[in-house]
Amino acid sequence: LAKTGDHLGIWLIGAAGNVATTVAVGLAALRRGLTAPIGLLTESPICRNLGLSPLSRITLGGHEIARRTVLATAEELHTQSGIFGESLLRQVRPDLKKLQSAIRPGIKAGHGVRPAIEQCRRDLRQFAKSRGLSRMVMINLASTEPLLRVGKQRKWSDLERALAKSGEAAIPPSTAYAIAAIQENIPYVNFTPSLGANHPAVLDLAAQHNVPVMGADAKTGETLLKSVLAPMFDARRLDVMSWTGTNILGNRDGQTLREPRARAAKLRGKDQALSMLLSENAQTHTAIDFVGSMHDWKTAWDHIHFRGFLDTKMTLQFIWQGCDSALAAPLVIDLARLADLHAQLGRGGVMSHLACFFKSPMDADSHRFFEQMQILQKYLDSARAERRR
Ligand SMILES: NC(=O)c1ccc[n+]([C@@H]2O[C@H](COP(=O)([O-])OP(=O)(O)OC[C@H]3O[C@@H](n4cnc5c(N)ncnc54)[C@H](O)[C@@H]3O)[C@@H](O)[C@H]2O)c1
């Protein structure tokens, strides 16, 4: 891929899922002036003069394993969840068809990993060539994978050998996609709790290719609030004794999370973030339940029991009612543009400056949202200065 030019391709894994479809609808609506860029950090003043790829120059493609089309998912989101209106949906239909034509069959768990990686690389090259792209970014938006015990390889050469020997080294599809992207010098961002690039041997490969990677599990709702509120209790020296959260949601993601090992992967990130934000004595518990009638809407109810002056016990409760895909989609666009910026600056490896976007940020010291935002702001200032030179 050419390093210059502004035509950016975003390759979505799980391209006909709710979040991917909302990204496609949102981008098309923004391009057509049908909506304002609410929720997009990369369209706000802190991202000015960075030379980010314009929204009008972003093209989508991706991998999918389900037969469902992007149009069908969009209809479903409209009728069941009421995210976007009928008129908007009608106007963006051509863009959704365009994405559909750029979707290729994805990598399924348990199939030969090596040939799947090779096929994935061919798909990426073909997409870049057919659309005349300058650069690409891969974002994993596929269903959460079950927690998997992976091989112990630390070096890419060892994992490569293991993959060649058995053809079935213990890596999940998310990691196979990450390998394919890195080998094509395409930045990889893992929006999900799955393993993705967070494997020592894959990070070694990313370092060799100087390709940016980041994850895991985007912070869009309850955990976002936790990472804002927990530092407040700390700053006021209020002692949080327990923090209990219950989440109910009704979309396919919620359905996937009914599987105990997938739920364990999700809860690990959610609960870990909270444990790291509070003192070790605080009792924490997070639950997720599937409630089909809610479709793409999620309710988080949190109960925070804390102690103040003279040992006085008090309670904060909050109820967050969010639309899952509408919260997630702008972050996908932001992450793609910021990963692309990092690559354009010639940098690779873990993009820890993007920690504010994730529940389990790789290589990040802090889970505190405003500290994370300061780190990002500093990075953006230095990137702007570098771009000016
Ligand atoms: N919505 C949010 O706020 C949010 C926040 C953080 C993380 N996430 C994560 O984003 C992901 C997507 O969420 P969603 O609501 O769009 O889910 P979804 O179920 O609607 O979409 C996932 C899509 O991935 C496809 N898929 C599954 N395995 C695949 C594979 N190996 N290769 C290619 N495609 C595959 C599925 O067929 C499905 O179409 C989930 O993992 C979710 O946990 C979402």
The ligand as an SDF file (V2000), in Angstrom:
LIG
                    3D

 44 48  0  0  0  0  0  0  0  0999 V2000
  -21.6140   -2.4510   21.3120 N   0  0  0  0  0  0  0  0  0  0  0  0
  -20.7410   -2.1250   22.2210 C   0  0  0  0  0  0  0  0  0  0  0  0
  -20.9080   -1.1440   22.9150 O   0  0  0  0  0  0  0  0  0  0  0  0
  -19.4870   -2.9470   22.3870 C   0  0  0  0  0  0  0  0  0  0  0  0
  -18.5570   -2.5530   23.3460 C   0  0  0  0  0  0  0  0  0  0  0  0
  -17.4010   -3.2940   23.5050 C   0  0  0  0  0  0  0  0  0  0  0  0
  -17.1910   -4.4200   22.7260 C   0  0  0  0  0  0  0  0  0  0  0  0
  -18.1030   -4.8150   21.8200 N   0  0  0  0  0  0  0  0  0  0  0  0
  -17.8500   -6.0260   21.0720 C   0  0  0  0  0  0  0  0  0  0  0  0
  -18.0100   -5.7890   19.6850 O   0  0  0  0  0  0  0  0  0  0  0  0
  -18.3240   -7.0400   19.0600 C   0  0  0  0  0  0  0  0  0  0  0  0
  -19.4680   -6.8260   18.0750 C   0  0  0  0  0  0  0  0  0  0  0  0
  -20.6530   -6.5360   18.7430 O   0  0  0  0  0  0  0  0  0  0  0  0
  -22.0230   -6.6030   17.9300 P   0  0  0  0  0  0  0  0  0  0  0  0
  -23.0780   -6.1030   18.8520 O   0  0  0  0  0  0  0  0  0  0  0  0
  -21.8510   -6.0010   16.6020 O   0  0  0  0  0  0  0  0  0  0  0  0
  -22.2070   -8.1810   17.7840 O   0  0  0  0  0  0  0  0  0  0  0  0
  -22.9430   -8.9660   16.5800 P   0  0  0  0  0  0  0  0  0  0  0  0
  -23.1700  -10.3340   17.0980 O   0  0  0  0  0  0  0  0  0  0  0  0
  -24.1100   -8.1950   16.0730 O   0  0  0  0  0  0  0  0  0  0  0  0
  -21.8480   -8.9760   15.4310 O   0  0  0  0  0  0  0  0  0  0  0  0
  -20.7550   -9.8240   15.4260 C   0  0  0  0  0  0  0  0  0  0  0  0
  -20.6130  -10.3790   14.0290 C   0  0  0  0  0  0  0  0  0  0  0  0
  -19.3890  -11.1210   13.9760 O   0  0  0  0  0  0  0  0  0  0  0  0
  -19.6020  -12.2310   13.1210 C   0  0  0  0  0  0  0  0  0  0  0  0
  -18.5310  -13.2050   13.3830 N   0  0  0  0  0  0  0  0  0  0  0  0
  -18.4380  -14.0840   14.4090 C   0  0  0  0  0  0  0  0  0  0  0  0
  -17.2900  -14.7760   14.3200 N   0  0  0  0  0  0  0  0  0  0  0  0
  -16.6340  -14.3050   13.2150 C   0  0  0  0  0  0  0  0  0  0  0  0
  -15.4020  -14.6190   12.6150 C   0  0  0  0  0  0  0  0  0  0  0  0
  -14.6050  -15.5570   13.1120 N   0  0  0  0  0  0  0  0  0  0  0  0
  -15.0440  -13.9530   11.4910 N   0  0  0  0  0  0  0  0  0  0  0  0
  -15.8650  -12.9990   10.9500 C   0  0  0  0  0  0  0  0  0  0  0  0
  -17.0460  -12.6630   11.4940 N   0  0  0  0  0  0  0  0  0  0  0  0
  -17.4250  -13.3020   12.6190 C   0  0  0  0  0  0  0  0  0  0  0  0
  -21.0130  -12.6920   13.4900 C   0  0  0  0  0  0  0  0  0  0  0  0
  -21.5410  -13.5090   12.4810 O   0  0  0  0  0  0  0  0  0  0  0  0
  -21.7280  -11.3510   13.6390 C   0  0  0  0  0  0  0  0  0  0  0  0
  -22.3210  -10.9390   12.4170 O   0  0  0  0  0  0  0  0  0  0  0  0
  -18.6390   -8.0290   20.1790 C   0  0  0  0  0  0  0  0  0  0  0  0
  -17.5240   -8.8650   20.4130 O   0  0  0  0  0  0  0  0  0  0  0  0
  -18.8360   -7.1180   21.3800 C   0  0  0  0  0  0  0  0  0  0  0  0
  -18.5280   -7.7500   22.6090 O   0  0  0  0  0  0  0  0  0  0  0  0
  -19.2630   -4.0980   21.6220 C   0  0  0  0  0  0  0  0  0  0  0  0
  1  2  1  0
  2  3  2  0
  2  4  1  0
  4  5  1  0
  4 44  2  0
  5  6  2  0
  6  7  1  0
  7  8  2  0
  8  9  1  0
  8 44  1  0
  9 10  1  0
  9 42  1  0
 10 11  1  0
 11 12  1  0
 11 40  1  0
 12 13  1  0
 13 14  1  0
 14 15  2  0
 14 16  1  0
 14 17  1  0
 17 18  1  0
 18 19  2  0
 18 20  1  0
 18 21  1  0
 21 22  1  0
 22 23  1  0
 23 24  1  0
 23 38  1  0
 24 25  1  0
 25 26  1  0
 25 36  1  0
 26 27  1  0
 26 35  1  0
 27 28  2  0
 28 29  1  0
 29 30  1  0
 29 35  2  0
 30 31  1  0
 30 32  2  0
 32 33  1  0
 33 34  2  0
 34 35  1  0
 36 37  1  0
 36 38  1  0
 38 39  1  0
 40 41  1  0
 40 42  1  0
 42 43  1  0
M  CHG  2   8   1  16  -1
M  END
$$$$
